[in-house]
Amino acid sequence: PTASMIPNVYFNRGVDLMAGVQITNSDQMLRILEEGGSGYHLYNTCAEKVTFVKTRPL
């Protein structure tokens, strides 16, 4: 995932689920990226996957 969008805009157009990444430690993220790391390296140290699910009609 890349930059996540505002879910309600998509939910109003028929999308039921969106996923993205939330950075939990930006300094650590920058260090990993400076060293050539990728998304896989971020998930164990400074990021978590997030999911937005449409649970009711908007």
Order of alpha helices (4+ residues) and beta strands (2+ residues): alpha-beta-alpha-alpha-beta
